[in-house]
Amino acid sequence: MNQIETSDKTYTIGELAEEFGITSRALRLYEEEGLLDPQREGTRRIYSERNRVRLRLILRGKRLGWSLSEIRESFDLYDSCLGEEAQLEWMLEKLAQRRDSLMAQKKDINNALQDLERIAADAEQALHGIRSGQRKAGQA
């Protein structure tokens, strides 16, 4: 099993929440989803450097639009005997899929913006016609 290098440094839930600009509720959710595994001291959660690195990866995955199950799949691949190579192949496939999706969304947005500009220009022209007396309100 591959291991991320760890140090003896530990973090509280509040420290990680503040560092990454997230809520403690989000950290608990990631724990419930099996993405983080803090140690327990009574009811206190103690996060290792490994958990901190995984949290950074979780948040990067979320920014890329990945679901928590996709992020878990990536972690599982890394932790498996397939290791980093399988994880990187998986990641490249997911990145290509996300890129294609974003490019399609970008095309849709550009088309919507062109429609918006055309409609706004038509409305401005109609308003100018009404104000200059060339056209009465309600006329087509």
KEVO-536205 format. One line per field, with one value per residue: residue in three letters; x, y, z of N, C-alpha, C in turn. Coordinates in nm, 3 decimals. Example, Ala and Ser with C-alpha at 12.3 -4.5 7.8 and 13.67 -1.06 7.14 Angstrom:
residuo: [ALA / SER]
n_u: [1.319 / 1.285]
n_v: [-0.569 / -0.225]
n_w: [0.780 / 0.708]
ca_u: [1.230 / 1.367]
ca_v: [-0.450 / -0.106]
ca_w: [0.780 / 0.714]
c_u: [1.320 / 1.290]
c_v: [-0.330 / 0.003]
c_w: [0.780 / 0.787]
***
This chain:
residuo: [MET / ASN / GLN / ILE / GLU / THR / SER / ASP / LYS / THR / TYR / THR / ILE / GLY / GLU / LEU / ALA / GLU / GLU / PHE / GLY / ILE / THR / SER / ARG / ALA / LEU / ARG / LEU / TYR / GLU / GLU / GLU / GLY / LEU / LEU / ASP / PRO / GLN / ARG / GLU / GLY / THR / ARG / ARG / ILE / TYR / SER / GLU / ARG / ASN / ARG / VAL / ARG / LEU / ARG / LEU / ILE / LEU / ARG / GLY / LYS / ARG / LEU / GLY / TRP / SER / LEU / SER / GLU / ILE / ARG / GLU / SER / PHE / ASP / LEU / TYR / ASP / SER / CYS / LEU / GLY / GLU / GLU / ALA / GLN / LEU / GLU / TRP / MET / LEU / GLU / LYS / LEU / ALA / GLN / ARG / ARG / ASP / SER / LEU / MET / ALA / GLN / LYS / LYS / ASP / ILE / ASN / ASN / ALA / LEU / GLN / ASP / LEU / GLU / ARG / ILE / ALA / ALA / ASP / ALA / GLU / GLN / ALA / LEU / HIS / GLY / ILE / ARG / SER / GLY / GLN / ARG / LYS / ALA / GLY / GLN / ALA]
n_u: [0.084 / 0.056 / 0.182 / 0.122 / 0.368 / 0.405 / 0.395 / 0.457 / 0.289 / -0.025 / -0.373 / -0.658 / -1.016 / -1.116 / -0.886 / -0.821 / -1.056 / -1.052 / -0.807 / -0.860 / -1.089 / -1.346 / -1.637 / -1.670 / -1.860 / -1.848 / -1.603 / -1.672 / -1.858 / -1.692 / -1.549 / -1.754 / -1.809 / -1.591 / -1.357 / -1.177 / -0.992 / -0.977 / -0.802 / -0.931 / -0.983 / -1.152 / -1.430 / -1.309 / -1.169 / -0.870 / -0.661 / -0.430 / -0.124 / -0.148 / -0.428 / -0.470 / -0.347 / -0.508 / -0.749 / -0.691 / -0.672 / -0.935 / -1.077 / -0.967 / -1.057 / -1.333 / -1.346 / -1.288 / -1.518 / -1.578 / -1.755 / -1.809 / -1.793 / -1.637 / -1.399 / -1.338 / -1.299 / -1.063 / -0.886 / -0.904 / -0.789 / -0.525 / -0.453 / -0.465 / -0.318 / -0.269 / -0.185 / -0.014 / 0.014 / -0.223 / -0.403 / -0.328 / -0.382 / -0.660 / -0.726 / -0.646 / -0.831 / -1.073 / -1.024 / -1.020 / -1.286 / -1.418 / -1.315 / -1.426 / -1.696 / -1.700 / -1.623 / -1.843 / -2.037 / -1.931 / -1.962 / -2.244 / -2.295 / -2.170 / -2.336 / -2.579 / -2.510 / -2.469 / -2.732 / -2.856 / -2.730 / -2.819 / -3.098 / -3.108 / -3.004 / -3.207 / -3.419 / -3.324 / -3.320 / -3.592 / -3.691 / -3.563 / -3.689 / -3.951 / -3.916 / -3.826 / -4.046 / -4.103 / -4.230 / -4.507 / -4.575 / -4.649 / -4.687 / -4.594]
n_v: [-0.117 / 0.220 / 0.502 / 0.828 / 1.057 / 1.120 / 1.338 / 1.411 / 1.612 / 1.733 / 1.818 / 2.006 / 1.987 / 2.244 / 2.390 / 2.285 / 2.345 / 2.626 / 2.677 / 2.582 / 2.712 / 2.605 / 2.445 / 2.290 / 2.101 / 2.014 / 1.880 / 1.671 / 1.543 / 1.452 / 1.270 / 1.089 / 0.992 / 0.838 / 0.947 / 1.084 / 1.002 / 1.066 / 1.041 / 0.961 / 1.128 / 1.078 / 1.264 / 1.432 / 1.508 / 1.423 / 1.521 / 1.396 / 1.472 / 1.336 / 1.325 / 1.596 / 1.641 / 1.477 / 1.614 / 1.849 / 1.740 / 1.646 / 1.887 / 1.999 / 1.815 / 1.862 / 2.125 / 2.070 / 1.956 / 1.698 / 1.423 / 1.314 / 1.038 / 0.986 / 1.104 / 0.941 / 0.702 / 0.763 / 0.787 / 0.525 / 0.383 / 0.478 / 0.383 / 0.113 / -0.199 / -0.138 / 0.121 / 0.437 / 0.471 / 0.365 / 0.539 / 0.783 / 0.732 / 0.699 / 0.956 / 1.116 / 1.033 / 1.116 / 1.392 / 1.456 / 1.397 / 1.588 / 1.824 / 1.809 / 1.832 / 2.089 / 2.243 / 2.207 / 2.331 / 2.589 / 2.655 / 2.654 / 2.867 / 3.079 / 3.087 / 3.156 / 3.409 / 3.547 / 3.540 / 3.690 / 3.940 / 4.004 / 4.019 / 4.226 / 4.436 / 4.454 / 4.530 / 4.776 / 4.920 / 4.920 / 5.064 / 5.309 / 5.381 / 5.419 / 5.632 / 5.830 / 5.885 / 5.750 / 5.518 / 5.384 / 5.287 / 4.944 / 4.880 / 4.654]
n_w: [0.000 / -0.085 / 0.086 / 0.200 / 0.290 / 0.631 / 0.914 / 1.260 / 1.324 / 1.421 / 1.381 / 1.478 / 1.432 / 1.405 / 1.336 / 1.079 / 0.943 / 0.948 / 0.815 / 0.554 / 0.486 / 0.522 / 0.667 / 0.991 / 0.980 / 0.714 / 0.722 / 0.896 / 0.734 / 0.524 / 0.668 / 0.741 / 0.488 / 0.445 / 0.354 / 0.509 / 0.804 / 1.102 / 1.416 / 1.741 / 2.046 / 2.301 / 2.242 / 2.071 / 1.754 / 1.599 / 1.354 / 1.120 / 0.936 / 0.697 / 0.671 / 0.634 / 0.386 / 0.228 / 0.258 / 0.120 / -0.136 / -0.165 / -0.173 / -0.402 / -0.591 / -0.567 / -0.666 / -0.928 / -1.003 / -0.935 / -0.789 / -0.448 / -0.440 / -0.666 / -0.588 / -0.371 / -0.511 / -0.645 / -0.426 / -0.331 / -0.542 / -0.527 / -0.277 / -0.319 / -0.440 / -0.698 / -0.712 / -0.766 / -1.044 / -1.160 / -1.040 / -1.156 / -1.427 / -1.413 / -1.322 / -1.540 / -1.732 / -1.609 / -1.599 / -1.872 / -1.938 / -1.780 / -1.890 / -2.148 / -2.082 / -1.963 / -2.185 / -2.353 / -2.195 / -2.200 / -2.469 / -2.481 / -2.305 / -2.442 / -2.670 / -2.548 / -2.449 / -2.692 / -2.793 / -2.593 / -2.627 / -2.886 / -2.848 / -2.658 / -2.815 / -3.010 / -2.842 / -2.746 / -2.987 / -3.051 / -2.832 / -2.872 / -3.111 / -3.018 / -2.839 / -3.009 / -3.151 / -3.381 / -3.363 / -3.197 / -2.860 / -2.805 / -3.069 / -3.325]
ca_u: [0.000 / 0.131 / 0.153 / 0.167 / 0.459 / 0.337 / 0.477 / 0.387 / 0.201 / -0.168 / -0.461 / -0.795 / -1.116 / -1.123 / -0.767 / -0.833 / -1.168 / -1.006 / -0.702 / -0.913 / -1.207 / -1.464 / -1.700 / -1.641 / -1.962 / -1.794 / -1.501 / -1.741 / -1.916 / -1.585 / -1.518 / -1.864 / -1.797 / -1.473 / -1.247 / -1.084 / -0.998 / -0.907 / -0.796 / -1.024 / -0.949 / -1.286 / -1.513 / -1.225 / -1.107 / -0.731 / -0.627 / -0.287 / -0.079 / -0.209 / -0.565 / -0.462 / -0.318 / -0.629 / -0.847 / -0.652 / -0.710 / -1.081 / -1.123 / -0.928 / -1.153 / -1.462 / -1.332 / -1.290 / -1.653 / -1.591 / -1.840 / -1.734 / -1.765 / -1.524 / -1.280 / -1.311 / -1.244 / -0.923 / -0.812 / -0.898 / -0.689 / -0.393 / -0.426 / -0.466 / -0.191 / -0.251 / -0.101 / -0.017 / -0.005 / -0.366 / -0.468 / -0.300 / -0.458 / -0.799 / -0.736 / -0.640 / -0.961 / -1.172 / -0.995 / -1.065 / -1.433 / -1.458 / -1.279 / -1.528 / -1.819 / -1.686 / -1.621 / -1.982 / -2.103 / -1.879 / -2.030 / -2.382 / -2.293 / -2.142 / -2.459 / -2.677 / -2.465 / -2.499 / -2.877 / -2.885 / -2.685 / -2.909 / -3.228 / -3.088 / -2.992 / -3.341 / -3.499 / -3.276 / -3.364 / -3.736 / -3.709 / -3.521 / -3.797 / -4.065 / -3.878 / -3.809 / -4.176 / -4.118 / -4.311 / -4.584 / -4.566 / -4.749 / -4.680 / -4.489]
ca_v: [0.000 / 0.346 / 0.590 / 0.967 / 1.084 / 1.186 / 1.391 / 1.398 / 1.728 / 1.701 / 1.934 / 1.992 / 2.012 / 2.389 / 2.437 / 2.251 / 2.422 / 2.763 / 2.679 / 2.556 / 2.793 / 2.520 / 2.428 / 2.164 / 2.007 / 1.955 / 1.782 / 1.553 / 1.474 / 1.379 / 1.155 / 0.994 / 0.935 / 0.753 / 1.016 / 1.122 / 0.908 / 1.122 / 0.967 / 1.014 / 1.139 / 1.103 / 1.313 / 1.519 / 1.451 / 1.466 / 1.495 / 1.383 / 1.538 / 1.259 / 1.374 / 1.733 / 1.627 / 1.423 / 1.722 / 1.936 / 1.668 / 1.645 / 2.020 / 2.015 / 1.735 / 1.933 / 2.238 / 2.013 / 1.908 / 1.556 / 1.385 / 1.252 / 0.899 / 0.987 / 1.134 / 0.818 / 0.607 / 0.802 / 0.749 / 0.379 / 0.339 / 0.511 / 0.296 / -0.027 / -0.251 / -0.079 / 0.235 / 0.571 / 0.465 / 0.349 / 0.662 / 0.886 / 0.698 / 0.732 / 1.101 / 1.171 / 1.005 / 1.205 / 1.529 / 1.469 / 1.402 / 1.717 / 1.925 / 1.802 / 1.886 / 2.234 / 2.302 / 2.208 / 2.437 / 2.716 / 2.679 / 2.692 / 3.001 / 3.174 / 3.099 / 3.232 / 3.549 / 3.605 / 3.562 / 3.801 / 4.064 / 4.031 / 4.061 / 4.358 / 4.533 / 4.471 / 4.604 / 4.915 / 4.980 / 4.943 / 5.172 / 5.432 / 5.414 / 5.471 / 5.762 / 5.929 / 5.906 / 5.673 / 5.402 / 5.398 / 5.172 / 4.843 / 4.842 / 4.556]
ca_w: [0.000 / -0.088 / 0.198 / 0.192 / 0.401 / 0.741 / 1.022 / 1.388 / 1.339 / 1.418 / 1.365 / 1.528 / 1.330 / 1.388 / 1.263 / 0.937 / 0.888 / 0.927 / 0.713 / 0.421 / 0.462 / 0.516 / 0.797 / 1.060 / 0.930 / 0.591 / 0.763 / 0.948 / 0.619 / 0.456 / 0.754 / 0.725 / 0.354 / 0.442 / 0.287 / 0.616 / 0.916 / 1.217 / 1.542 / 1.840 / 2.188 / 2.352 / 2.131 / 1.986 / 1.635 / 1.580 / 1.214 / 1.089 / 0.813 / 0.587 / 0.657 / 0.580 / 0.243 / 0.166 / 0.254 / 0.008 / -0.257 / -0.171 / -0.215 / -0.542 / -0.667 / -0.568 / -0.760 / -1.063 / -1.030 / -0.906 / -0.677 / -0.338 / -0.475 / -0.759 / -0.508 / -0.296 / -0.607 / -0.666 / -0.306 / -0.325 / -0.639 / -0.474 / -0.163 / -0.360 / -0.494 / -0.832 / -0.681 / -0.824 / -1.190 / -1.186 / -0.997 / -1.256 / -1.548 / -1.381 / -1.314 / -1.676 / -1.795 / -1.547 / -1.642 / -2.011 / -1.934 / -1.723 / -1.989 / -2.253 / -2.024 / -1.949 / -2.318 / -2.398 / -2.119 / -2.249 / -2.597 / -2.447 / -2.246 / -2.550 / -2.750 / -2.468 / -2.447 / -2.823 / -2.796 / -2.502 / -2.691 / -2.999 / -2.793 / -2.598 / -2.926 / -3.066 / -2.745 / -2.748 / -3.113 / -3.037 / -2.735 / -2.939 / -3.204 / -2.941 / -2.783 / -3.116 / -3.212 / -3.504 / -3.335 / -3.074 / -2.772 / -2.835 / -3.209 / -3.355]
c_u: [0.089 / 0.089 / 0.203 / 0.257 / 0.384 / 0.439 / 0.397 / 0.290 / 0.056 / -0.247 / -0.596 / -0.890 / -1.127 / -1.005 / -0.778 / -0.947 / -1.125 / -0.902 / -0.760 / -1.042 / -1.334 / -1.522 / -1.657 / -1.742 / -1.914 / -1.688 / -1.566 / -1.805 / -1.809 / -1.542 / -1.627 / -1.857 / -1.673 / -1.353 / -1.139 / -1.099 / -0.922 / -0.903 / -0.894 / -0.959 / -1.079 / -1.374 / -1.434 / -1.170 / -0.967 / -0.690 / -0.476 / -0.253 / -0.137 / -0.353 / -0.567 / -0.437 / -0.442 / -0.738 / -0.817 / -0.692 / -0.862 / -1.130 / -1.083 / -1.026 / -1.288 / -1.457 / -1.336 / -1.426 / -1.672 / -1.683 / -1.752 / -1.703 / -1.650 / -1.393 / -1.240 / -1.248 / -1.096 / -0.837 / -0.796 / -0.795 / -0.548 / -0.354 / -0.416 / -0.328 / -0.166 / -0.171 / -0.120 / -0.040 / -0.152 / -0.442 / -0.448 / -0.373 / -0.605 / -0.819 / -0.735 / -0.771 / -1.069 / -1.150 / -1.041 / -1.217 / -1.481 / -1.429 / -1.385 / -1.660 / -1.813 / -1.684 / -1.762 / -2.060 / -2.059 / -1.947 / -2.175 / -2.388 / -2.267 / -2.264 / -2.564 / -2.639 / -2.491 / -2.647 / -2.915 / -2.847 / -2.777 / -3.044 / -3.217 / -3.077 / -3.128 / -3.428 / -3.456 / -3.322 / -3.514 / -3.764 / -3.671 / -3.630 / -3.917 / -4.034 / -3.863 / -3.939 / -4.197 / -4.211 / -4.386 / -4.570 / -4.678 / -4.751 / -4.569 / -4.410]
c_v: [0.124 / 0.433 / 0.730 / 0.990 / 1.161 / 1.240 / 1.372 / 1.512 / 1.682 / 1.831 / 1.903 / 2.021 / 2.162 / 2.445 / 2.408 / 2.330 / 2.564 / 2.770 / 2.667 / 2.632 / 2.711 / 2.508 / 2.296 / 2.058 / 1.938 / 1.850 / 1.655 / 1.473 / 1.392 / 1.258 / 1.048 / 0.922 / 0.847 / 0.816 / 1.061 / 1.024 / 0.963 / 1.025 / 1.032 / 1.017 / 1.178 / 1.144 / 1.403 / 1.441 / 1.510 / 1.422 / 1.493 / 1.465 / 1.466 / 1.304 / 1.514 / 1.729 / 1.576 / 1.530 / 1.817 / 1.871 / 1.661 / 1.778 / 2.048 / 1.937 / 1.803 / 2.051 / 2.190 / 1.957 / 1.760 / 1.535 / 1.326 / 1.107 / 0.889 / 1.015 / 1.009 / 0.713 / 0.636 / 0.760 / 0.597 / 0.324 / 0.362 / 0.414 / 0.149 / -0.071 / -0.196 / 0.050 / 0.360 / 0.569 / 0.454 / 0.476 / 0.771 / 0.859 / 0.735 / 0.883 / 1.163 / 1.148 / 1.099 / 1.350 / 1.552 / 1.478 / 1.538 / 1.830 / 1.927 / 1.863 / 2.038 / 2.304 / 2.309 / 2.318 / 2.574 / 2.752 / 2.723 / 2.833 / 3.107 / 3.194 / 3.181 / 3.379 / 3.618 / 3.634 / 3.683 / 3.934 / 4.103 / 4.082 / 4.199 / 4.465 / 4.559 / 4.556 / 4.751 / 4.988 / 5.012 / 5.059 / 5.306 / 5.478 / 5.474 / 5.612 / 5.869 / 5.953 / 5.830 / 5.555 / 5.428 / 5.270 / 5.074 / 4.802 / 4.740 / 4.598]
c_w: [0.000 / 0.030 / 0.168 / 0.312 / 0.509 / 0.839 / 1.151 / 1.411 / 1.330 / 1.418 / 1.426 / 1.412 / 1.301 / 1.309 / 1.115 / 0.872 / 0.856 / 0.814 / 0.572 / 0.390 / 0.444 / 0.657 / 0.860 / 1.017 / 0.803 / 0.626 / 0.817 / 0.835 / 0.546 / 0.537 / 0.738 / 0.590 / 0.339 / 0.374 / 0.386 / 0.730 / 1.037 / 1.334 / 1.638 / 1.977 / 2.256 / 2.234 / 2.037 / 1.869 / 1.622 / 1.439 / 1.195 / 0.965 / 0.691 / 0.563 / 0.596 / 0.429 / 0.170 / 0.157 / 0.139 / -0.124 / -0.275 / -0.226 / -0.360 / -0.631 / -0.676 / -0.665 / -0.904 / -1.100 / -1.004 / -0.787 / -0.566 / -0.369 / -0.574 / -0.684 / -0.428 / -0.388 / -0.633 / -0.547 / -0.298 / -0.423 / -0.587 / -0.363 / -0.201 / -0.407 / -0.634 / -0.824 / -0.764 / -0.975 / -1.226 / -1.149 / -1.103 / -1.386 / -1.529 / -1.384 / -1.454 / -1.751 / -1.740 / -1.590 / -1.785 / -2.017 / -1.884 / -1.821 / -2.099 / -2.204 / -2.013 / -2.085 / -2.375 / -2.326 / -2.168 / -2.381 / -2.572 / -2.391 / -2.353 / -2.639 / -2.677 / -2.463 / -2.581 / -2.837 / -2.711 / -2.566 / -2.806 / -2.950 / -2.731 / -2.707 / -2.989 / -2.973 / -2.742 / -2.873 / -3.106 / -2.942 / -2.797 / -3.039 / -3.133 / -2.892 / -2.890 / -3.192 / -3.341 / -3.485 / -3.206 / -2.991 / -2.804 / -2.979 / -3.229 / -3.475]
***
